[in-house]
Structures are given as structure tokens and as C-alpha cells.
Amino acid sequence: MTLTLILTRHAKSGWDDPLLGDHDRPLNEHGQGDAPKIGAWLKARGHVPGQALVSSARRTQETWERLSPALGGAVPMTEVPELYHAEAGEILRQLRGATAPVVMVIGHNPGIGEFAHRIVEDPAPHPRFIDYPTCATLVAEVPGEDWATVDWWSGRVLEFVVPREL
């Protein structure tokens, strides 16, 4: 059996209000447009999650709010404070508690980019995979019966996209 992981970095956020802390920064206009594009792309490609794990930061929550309607149905979302600026190891710990066969994780760089590189055997053949820009999305197939047994270097890249390509 295989599991499917959808790994998305939050959409582009704004820095307009210098009084806002990092955790509270909203998406900017560009990010507000990119998130639904990723949702529509996932739906069109048949990559609809059964569960979403999303950082507690405002920009990740807004990414989910704008992305999820395009998926075409209600997908259970869990806000995971530990994903806020999580390192790769913490992302793996959180993923190991997931229960759906297709799981989406929305988080932040640099951790999400490092996680993407470490969860797959071979990197995506894409020039932006190395820096994992905002709203970049990896879809990977991972062998296993459940997420509790998933480990590094086990996944296979199915697809990788950045919003500019959509």
C-alpha cells in the first residue's frame, strides 16, 4: 500500500504592517490569488487530501482557506501550532500522527523545503525545488500502511509545481 503526501509552503504573505508579529502576517494580494490556483491544480490532477495539517500562523491558515474550496469538498483540517516554523524533524513527527491515506501539510520555509528534500529518494527535477518558493507544492507517494512508519528518503516524487506555472 502507498500513502500520498501533499506538501505546500504557504502562499505569499504581506509585510505591510510593521506592527504585526511574524505569526500574524496575512497573505498579500499575490498570495490570495496563488492559493486557489494550487487547490484547482490539485483537484484537476486527482490529488485531493483526506486530511490537512496546517500551521497556526495566519498566512498558512489563509492559504488553506483560499485553497480548500477548489478541492471540491469538505476536507478535515487540523491547526497544528508545532508546524509554525517547524524544522524537518518536527514536520515528520506531526505527519506520523496523520490518519488519512492522502495528507496535506502546509508550513513554512526553511523547514518545509528541507523536509521535502529529505522525505523523497530523489529530488523533483525542477529548478525551484531547491528553494521551495511560496505556494510551491510537492505531491509524493510514500510506501506504507500508515503514516506512523514513514521515514526519510522513502518517498517518490509524483509532481511538483509552483503557482507561476499555473
Contact map, one row per residue, 1 for C-alpha under 8 A:
1110000000000000000000000000000000000000000000000000000000000000000000000000000000000000000000000000000000000000000000000000000000000000000000111000000000000000000000
1111000000000000000000000000000000000000000000000000000000000000000000000000000000000000000000000000100000000000000000000000000000000000000011111000000000000000000000
1111100000000000000000000000000000000000000000000000000000000000000000000000000000000000000000000000110000000000000000000000000000000000000011111110000000000000000000
0111110000000000000000000000000000000000000000000000000000000000000000000000000000000000000000000000111000000000000000000000000000000000001111000000000000000000000000
0011111000000000000000000000000000000000000000000000000000000000000000000000000000000000000000000000011110000000000000000000000000000000011111000000000000000000000000
0001111100000000000000000000000000000000000000101000000000000000000000000000000000000000000000000000011110000000000000000000000000000000111100000000000000000000000000
0000111110000000000000000000000000000000000000000000000000000000000000000000000000000000000000000000000111000001000100000000000000000000111000000000000000000000000000
0000011111000000000000000000000000000000000000000000000000000000000000000000000000000000000000000000000111100001000000000000000000000011110000000000000000000000000000
0000001111100000000000000000000000000000000000000000000000010000000000000000000000000000000000000000000001111001000000000000000000011111100000000000000000000000000000
0000000111110000000000000000000000000000000000000000000000110010000000000000000000000000000000000000000001110000000000000000000000000110000000000000000000000000000000
0000000011111000000000000010001101100000000000000000000000110010000000000000000000000000000000000000000000000000000000000000000000000110000000000000000000000000000000
0000000001111100000000000011011101000000000000000000000000100000000000000000000000000000000000000000000000000000000000000000000000000110000000000000000000000000000000
0000000000111110000000001111001000000000000000000000000000100000000000000000000000000000000000000000000000000000000000000000000000000000000000000000000000000000000000
0000000000011111100000001111000000000000000000000000000000000000000000000000000000000000000000000000000000000000000000000000000000000000000000000000000000000000000000
0000000000001111110000001000000000000000000000000000000000000000000000000000000000000000000000000000000000000000000000000000000000000000000000000000000000000000000000
0000000000000111110000000000000000000000000000000000000000000000000000000000000000000000000000000000000000000000000000000000000000000000000000000000000000000000000000
0000000000000111111100000000000000000000000000000000000000000000000000000000000000000000000000000000000000000000000000000000000000000000000000000000000000000000000000
0000000000000011111110000000000000000000000000000000000000000000000000000000000000000000000000000000000000000000000000000000000000000000000000000000000000000000000000
0000000000000000111110000000000000000000000000000000000000000000000000000000000000000000000000000000000000000000000000000000000000000000000000000000000000000000000000
0000000000000000111111011000000000000000000000000000000000000000000000000000000000000000000000000000000000000000000000000000000000000000000000000000000000000000000000
0000000000000000011111111000000000000000000000000000000000000000000000000000000000000000000000000000000000000000000000000000000000000000000000000000000000000000000000
0000000000000000000111111000000000000000000000000000000000000000000000000000000000000000000000000000000000000000000000000000000000000000000000000000000000000000000000
0000000000000000000011111000000000000000000000000000000111100000000000000000000000010000000000000000000000000000000000000000000000000000000000000000000000000000000000
0000000000000000000111111100000000000000000000000000000011100000000000000000000000000000000000000000000000000000000000000000000000000000000000000000000000000000000000
0000000000001110000111111110000000000000000000000000000011100000000000000000000000000000000000000000000000000000000000000000000000000000000000000000000000000000000000
0000000000001100000000011111000000000000000000000000000001100100000000000000000000000000000000000000000000000000000000000000000000000000000000000000000000000000000000
0000000000111100000000001111111100000000000000000000000000100110000000000000000000000000000000000000000000000000000000000000000000000000000000000000000000000000000000
0000000000011100000000000111111100000000000000000000000000000000000000000000000000000000000000000000000000000000000000000000000000000000000000000000000000000000000000
0000000000000000000000000011111110000000000000000000000000000000000000000000000000000000000000000000000000000000000000000000000000000000000000000000000000000000000000
0000000000010000000000000011111111000000000000000000000000000000000000000000000000000000000000000000000000000000000000000000000000000000000000000000000000000000000000
0000000000111000000000000011111111100000000000000000000000000010000000000000000000000000000000000000000000000000000000000000000000000010000000000000000000000000000000
0000000000110000000000000011111111110000000000000000000000000010010000000000000000000000000000000000000000000000000000000000000000000000000000000000000000000000000000
0000000000000000000000000000111111111000000000000000000000000000000000000000000000000000000000000000000000000000000000000000000000000000000000000000000000000000000000
0000000000110000000000000000011111111100000000000000000000000000000000000000000000000000000000000000000000000000000000000000000000000010000000000000000000000000001000
0000000000100000000000000000001111111110000000000000000000000011011000000000000000000000000000000000000000000000000000000000000000000010000000000000000000000000000000
0000000000000000000000000000000111111111000000000000000000000000011111000000000000000000000000000000000000000000000000000000000000000000000000000000000000000000000000
0000000000000000000000000000000011111111100000000000000000000000001000000000000000000000000000000000000000000000000000000000000000000000000000000000000000000000001001
0000000000000000000000000000000001111111110000000000000000000000001000000000000000000000000000000000000000000000000000000000000000000010100000000000000000000000001001
0000000000000000000000000000000000111111111000000000000000000000001111100000000000000000000000000000000000000000000000000000000000000000000000000000000000000000000000
0000000000000000000000000000000000011111111100000000000000000000001001100000000000000000000000000000000000000000000000000000000000000000000000000000000000000000000000
0000000000000000000000000000000000001111111110000000000000000000000000000000000000000000000000000000000000000000000000000000000000000000000000000000000000000000000001
0000000000000000000000000000000000000111111111110000000000000000000000100000000000000000000000000000000000000000000000000000000000000000000000000000000000000000000000
0000000000000000000000000000000000000011111111110000000000000000000001110000000000000000000000000000000000000000000000000000000000000000000000000000000000000000000000
0000000000000000000000000000000000000001111111100000000000000000000000000000000000000000000000000000000000000000000000000000000000000000000000000000000000000000000000
0000000000000000000000000000000000000000111111100000000000000000000000000000000000000000000000000000000000000000000000000000000000000000000000000000000000000000000000
0000000000000000000000000000000000000000011111110000000000000000000000000000000000000000000000000000000000000000000000000000000000000000000000000000000000000000000000
0000010000000000000000000000000000000000011111111000000000000000000000000000000000000000000000000000010000000000000000000000000000000000001000000000000000000000000000
0000000000000000000000000000000000000000011001111100000000000000000000100000000000000000000000000000010000000000000000000000000000000000000000000000000000000000000000
0000010000000000000000000000000000000000000000111111000000000000000000000010000000000000000000000001011100000000000000000000000000000000000000000000000000000000000000
0000000000000000000000000000000000000000000000011111000000000000000000000011000000000000000000000001111000000000000000000000000000000000000000000000000000000000000000
0000000000000000000000000000000000000000000000001111100000000000000000000011110000000000000000000111011100000000000000000000000000000000000000000000000000000000000000
0000000000000000000000000000000000000000000000001111110000000000000000000011110000000000000000000000001111000000000000000000000000000000000000000000000000000000000000
0000000000000000000000000000000000000000000000000011111000000000000000000000111100000000000000100000001111000000000000000000000000000000000000000000000000000000000000
0000000000000000000000000000000000000000000000000001111100011001000000000000111100100000000000000000000011100000000000000000000000000000000000000000000000000000000000
0000000000000000000000000000000000000000000000000000111110011000000000000000001111110000000000000000000001100000000000000000000000000000000000000000000000000000000000
0000000000000000000000100000000000000000000000000000011111011000000000000000001111110000000000000000000000000000000000000000000000000000000000000000000000000000000000
0000000000000000000000111000000000000000000000000000001111111000000000000000000010010000000000000000000000000000000000000000000000000000000000000000000000000000000000
0000000000000000000000111100000000000000000000000000000111111100000000000000000000000000000000000000000000000000000000000000000000000000000000000000000000000000000000
0000000001111000000000111110000000000000000000000000000011111110000000000000000000000000000000000000000000000000000000000000000000000000000000000000000000000000000000
0000000011100000000000000000000000000000000000000000011111111111000000000000000000000000000000000000000001100000000000000000000000000000000000000000000000000000000000
0000000000000000000000000000000000000000000000000000011111111111100000000000001000000000000000000000000000000000000000000000000000000000000000000000000000000000000000
0000000000000000000000000110000000000000000000000000000001111111110000000000000000000000000000000000000000000000000000000000000000000000000000000000000000000000000000
0000000001100000000000000010001100100000000000000000000000111111111000000000000000000000000000000000000000000000000000000000000000000000000000000000000000000000000000
0000000000000000000000000000000000100000000000000000010000011111111100000000000000000000000000000000000001000000000000000000000000000000000000000000000000000000000000
0000000000000000000000000000000000000000000000000000000000001111111110000000000000000000000000000000000000000000000000000000000000000000000000000000000000000000000000
0000000000000000000000000000000100110000000000000000000000000111111111000000000000000000000000000000000000000000000000000000000000000000000000000000000000000000000000
0000000000000000000000000000000000111111000000000000000000000011111111100000000000000000000000000000000000000000000000000000000000000000000000000000000000000000000000
0000000000000000000000000000000000010010000000000000000000000001111111111110000000000000000000000000000000000000000000000000000000000000000000000000000000000000000000
0000000000000000000000000000000000010010000000000000000000000000111111111100000000000000000000000000000000000000000000000000000000000000000000000000000000000000000000
0000000000000000000000000000000000010011001000000000000000000000011111110000000000000000000000000000000000000000000000000000000000000000000000000000000000000000000000
0000000000000000000000000000000000000011011000010000000000000000001111111000000000000000000000000000000000000000000000000000000000000000000000000000000000000000000000
0000000000000000000000000000000000000000001000000000000000000000000111111100000000000000000000000000000000000000000000000000000000000000000000000000000000000000000000
0000000000000000000000000000000000000000000000000000000000000000000110111110000000000000000000000000000000000000000000000000000000000000000000000000000000000000000000
0000000000000000000000000000000000000000000000000000000000000000000110011111000000000000000000000000000000000000000000000000000000000000000000000000000000000000000000
0000000000000000000000000000000000000000000000001111000000000000000100001111100000000000000000000000000000000000000000000000000000000000000000000000000000000000000000
0000000000000000000000000000000000000000000000000111000000000000000000000111110000000000000000000000000000000000000000000000000000000000000000000000000000000000000000
0000000000000000000000000000000000000000000000000011110000000000000000000011111000000000000000000000000000000000000000000000000000000000000000000000000000000000000000
0000000000000000000000000000000000000000000000000011110000000000000000000001111100000000000000000000000000000000000000000000000000000000000000000000000000000000000000
0000000000000000000000000000000000000000000000000000111100001000000000000000111110000000000000000000000000000000000000000000000000000000000000000000000000000000000000
0000000000000000000000000000000000000000000000000000111100000000000000000000011111110000000000000000000000000000000000000000000000000000000000000000000000000000000000
0000000000000000000000000000000000000000000000000000001110000000000000000000001111110000000000000000000000000000000000000000000000000000000000000000000000000000000000
0000000000000000000000000000000000000000000000000000001100000000000000000000000111111100010001000000000000000000000000000000000000000000000000000000000000000000000000
0000000000000000000000000000000000000000000000000000011100000000000000000000000111111100011001000000000000110000000000000000000000000000000000000000000000000000000000
0000000000000000000000100000000000000000000000000000001110000000000000000000000111111100000000000000000000110000000000000000000000000000000000000000000000000000000000
0000000000000000000000000000000000000000000000000000000000000000000000000000000001111110000000000000000000111110000000000000000000000000000000000000000000000000000000
0000000000000000000000000000000000000000000000000000000000000000000000000000000001111111111000000000000000110011000000000000000000000000000000000000000000000000000000
0000000000000000000000000000000000000000000000000000000000000000000000000000000000001111111000000000000000000111011000000000000000000000000000000000000000000000000000
0000000000000000000000000000000000000000000000000000000000000000000000000000000000000111111100000000000000000011011000000000000000000000000000000000000000000000000000
0000000000000000000000000000000000000000000000000000000000000000000000000000000000000111111110000000000000000000001000000000000000000000000000000000000000000000000000
0000000000000000000000000000000000000000000000000000000000000000000000000000000001100111111111000000000000000000000000000000000000000000000000000000000000000000000000
0000000000000000000000000000000000000000000000000000000000000000000000000000000000100111111111100000000000000011001000000000000000000000000000000000000000000000000000
0000000000000000000000000000000000000000000000000000000000000000000000000000000000000001111111110000000000000000001000000000000000000000000000000000001000000000000000
0000000000000000000000000000000000000000000000000000000000000000000000000000000000000000111111111000000000000000000000000000000000000000000000000000000000000000000000
0000000000000000000000000000000000000000000000000000000000000000000000000000000001100000011111111100000000000000000000000000000000000000000000000000000000000000000000
0000000000000000000000000000000000000000000000000000100000000000000000000000000000000000001111111100000010000000000000000000000000000000000000000011000000000000000000
0000000000000000000000000000000000000000000000000000000000000000000000000000000000000000000111111100000000000000000000000000000000000000000000000011110000000000000000
0000000000000000000000000000000000000000000000000000000000000000000000000000000000000000000011111110000000000000000000000000000000000000000000000011000000000000000000
0000000000000000000000000000000000000000000000000010000000000000000000000000000000000000000001111111001000000000000000000000000000000000000000000011000000000000000000
0000000000000000000000000000000000000000000000000010000000000000000000000000000000000000000000001111100000000000000000000000000000000000000000000110000000000000000000
0000000000000000000000000000000000000000000000001110000000000000000000000000000000000000000000000111111000000000000000000000000000000000000000000000000000000000000000
0111000000000000000000000000000000000000000000000100000000000000000000000000000000000000000000000011111000000000000000000000000000000000000000000100000000000000000000
0011110000000000000000000000000000000000000000111110000000000000000000000000000000000000000000000001111100000000000000000000000000000000000000000000000000000000000000
0001110000000000000000000000000000000000000000001111100000000000000000000000000000000000000000000101111110000000000000000000000000000000000000000000000000000000000000
0000111100000000000000000000000000000000000000001011100000000000000000000000000000000000000000000000011111000000000000000000000000000000000000000000000000000000000000
0000111100000000000000000000000000000000000000000001110000000000000000000000000000000000000000100000001111100000000000000000000000000000000000000000000000000000000000
0000001111000000000000000000000000000000000000000001111000010001000000000000000000000000000000000000000111110000000000000000000000000000000000000000000000000000000000
0000000111000000000000000000000000000000000000000000011000010000000000000000000000111100000000000000000011111011000000000000000000000000000000000000000000000000000000
0000000011000000000000000000000000000000000000000000000000000000000000000000000000111100000000000000000001111111100000000000000000000000000000000000000000000000000000
0000000010000000000000000000000000000000000000000000000000000000000000000000000000001000000000000000000000111111110000000000000000010000000000000000000000000000000000
0000000000000000000000000000000000000000000000000000000000000000000000000000000000001010000000000000000000011111110000000000000000000000000000000000000000000000000000
0000000000000000000000000000000000000000000000000000000000000000000000000000000000001111001000000000000000111111111000000000000000000000000000000000000000000000000000
0000001110000000000000000000000000000000000000000000000000000000000000000000000000000111001000000000000000111111111100000000000000010000000000000000000000000000000000
0000000000000000000000000000000000000000000000000000000000000000000000000000000000000000000000000000000000011111111110000000000011110000000000000000000000000000000000
0000000000000000000000000000000000000000000000000000000000000000000000000000000000000011000000000000000000001111111111000000000000000000000000000000000000000000000000
0000000000000000000000000000000000000000000000000000000000000000000000000000000000000011101100000000000000000011111111100000000000000000000000000000000000000000000000
0000001000000000000000000000000000000000000000000000000000000000000000000000000000000000000000000000000000000001111111110000000000000000010000000000000000000000000000
0000000000000000000000000000000000000000000000000000000000000000000000000000000000000000000000000000000000000000111111110110000001000000000000000000000000000000000000
0000000000000000000000000000000000000000000000000000000000000000000000000000000000000000000000000000000000000000011111111000000000000000000000000000000110000000000000
0000000000000000000000000000000000000000000000000000000000000000000000000000000000000000000000000000000000000000001111111000000000000000000000000000001111100000000000
0000000000000000000000000000000000000000000000000000000000000000000000000000000000000000000000000000000000000000000111111110000000000000000100000000000111111000000000
0000000000000000000000000000000000000000000000000000000000000000000000000000000000000000000000000000000000000000000001111110000000000000000000000000000011110000000000
0000000000000000000000000000000000000000000000000000000000000000000000000000000000000000000000000000000000000000000010011111000000000000000000000000000010011000000000
0000000000000000000000000000000000000000000000000000000000000000000000000000000000000000000000000000000000000000000010011111100010000000000000000000000000001000000000
0000000000000000000000000000000000000000000000000000000000000000000000000000000000000000000000000000000000000000000000000111110010000000000000000000000000001011000000
0000000000000000000000000000000000000000000000000000000000000000000000000000000000000000000000000000000000000000000000000011111010000000000000000000000000000000000000
0000000000000000000000000000000000000000000000000000000000000000000000000000000000000000000000000000000000000000000000000001111110000000000000000000000000000001000000
0000000000000000000000000000000000000000000000000000000000000000000000000000000000000000000000000000000000000000000000000000111111000000000000000000000000000000000000
0000000000000000000000000000000000000000000000000000000000000000000000000000000000000000000000000000000000000000000000000000011111111000000000000000000000000000010000
0000000000000000000000000000000000000000000000000000000000000000000000000000000000000000000000000000000000000000100000000011111111111000000000000000000000000001000000
0000000000000000000000000000000000000000000000000000000000000000000000000000000000000000000000000000000000000000100010000000001111110000000000000000000000000000000000
0000000000000000000000000000000000000000000000000000000000000000000000000000000000000000000000000000000000000000100000000000000111111000000000000000000000000000000000
0000000010000000000000000000000000000000000000000000000000000000000000000000000000000000000000000000000000001001100000000000000111111101000000000000000000000000000000
0000000010000000000000000000000000000000000000000000000000000000000000000000000000000000000000000000000000000000000000000000000110111111000000000000000000000000010000
0000000011110000000000000000000000000000000000000000000000000000000000000000000000000000000000000000000000000000000000000000000000011111000000000000000000000000010000
0000000111110000000000000000001001100100000000000000000000000000000000000000000000000000000000000000000000000000000000000000000000001111100000000000000000000000011000
0000000110000000000000000000000000000000000000000000000000000000000000000000000000000000000000000000000000000000000000000000000000011111110000000000000000000001111000
0000011110000000000000000000000000000100000000000000000000000000000000000000000000000000000000000000000000000000000000000000000000000011111000000000000000000001110000
0000111100000000000000000000000000000000000000000000000000000000000000000000000000000000000000000000000000000000000100000000000000000001111100000000000000001111100000
0001111000000000000000000000000000000000000000100000000000000000000000000000000000000000000000000000000000000000000000000000000000000000111110000000000000001111000000
0001110000000000000000000000000000000000000000000000000000000000000000000000000000000000000000000000000000000000000000010000000000000000011111000000000000111110000000
0111100000000000000000000000000000000000000000000000000000000000000000000000000000000000000000000000000000000000000000000000000000000000001111100000000000111100000000
0111100000000000000000000000000000000000000000000000000000000000000000000000000000000000000000000000000000000000000000000000000000000000000111110000010001110000000000
1110000000000000000000000000000000000000000000000000000000000000000000000000000000000000000000000000000000000000000000000000000000000000000011111000010001100000000000
1110000000000000000000000000000000000000000000000000000000000000000000000000000000000000000000000000000000000000000000000000000000000000000001111110110000000000000000
1110000000000000000000000000000000000000000000000000000000000000000000000000000000000000000000000000000000000000000000000000000000000000000000111110100000000000000000
0010000000000000000000000000000000000000000000000000000000000000000000000000000000000000000000000010100000000000000000000000000000000000000000011111110000000000000000
0010000000000000000000000000000000000000000000000000000000000000000000000000000000000000000000111110000000000000000000000000000000000000000000011111110000000000000000
0000000000000000000000000000000000000000000000000000000000000000000000000000000000000000000000111100000000000000000000000000000000000000000000000111110000000000000000
0000000000000000000000000000000000000000000000000000000000000000000000000000000000000000000000010000000000000000000000000000000000000000000000011111111000000000000000
0000000000000000000000000000000000000000000000000000000000000000000000000000000000000000000000010000000000000000000000000000000000000000000001110111111101000000000000
0000000000000000000000000000000000000000000000000000000000000000000000000000000000000000000100000000000000000000000000100000000000000000000000000000111111000000000000
0000000000000000000000000000000000000000000000000000000000000000000000000000000000000000000000000000000000000000000001110000000000000000000000000000011111100000000000
0000000000000000000000000000000000000000000000000000000000000000000000000000000000000000000000000000000000000000000001111100000000000000000000000000001111100000000000
0000000000000000000000000000000000000000000000000000000000000000000000000000000000000000000000000000000000000000000000111000000000000000000001100000011111110000000000
0000000000000000000000000000000000000000000000000000000000000000000000000000000000000000000000000000000000000000000000111000000000000000000111100000000111111000000000
0000000000000000000000000000000000000000000000000000000000000000000000000000000000000000000000000000000000000000000000011100000000000000000111000000000001111100000000
0000000000000000000000000000000000000000000000000000000000000000000000000000000000000000000000000000000000000000000000010111000000000000011110000000000000111111000000
0000000000000000000000000000000000000000000000000000000000000000000000000000000000000000000000000000000000000000000000000000000000000000011110000000000000011111000000
0000000000000000000000000000000000000000000000000000000000000000000000000000000000000000000000000000000000000000000000000001000000000000011100000000000000001111100000
0000000000000000000000000000000000000000000000000000000000000000000000000000000000000000000000000000000000000000000000000001010010000001111000000000000000001111110000
0000000000000000000000000000000000000000000000000000000000000000000000000000000000000000000000000000000000000000000000000000000000000001110000000000000000000011111010
0000000000000000000000000000000000000000000000000000000000000000000000000000000000000000000000000000000000000000000000000000000100001111100000000000000000000001111111
0000000000000000000000000000000001001100000000000000000000000000000000000000000000000000000000000000000000000000000000000000000000000011000000000000000000000000111111
0000000000000000000000000000000000000000000000000000000000000000000000000000000000000000000000000000000000000000000000000000000000000000000000000000000000000000011111
0000000000000000000000000000000000000000000000000000000000000000000000000000000000000000000000000000000000000000000000000000000000000000000000000000000000000000111111
0000000000000000000000000000000000001100100000000000000000000000000000000000000000000000000000000000000000000000000000000000000000000000000000000000000000000000011111
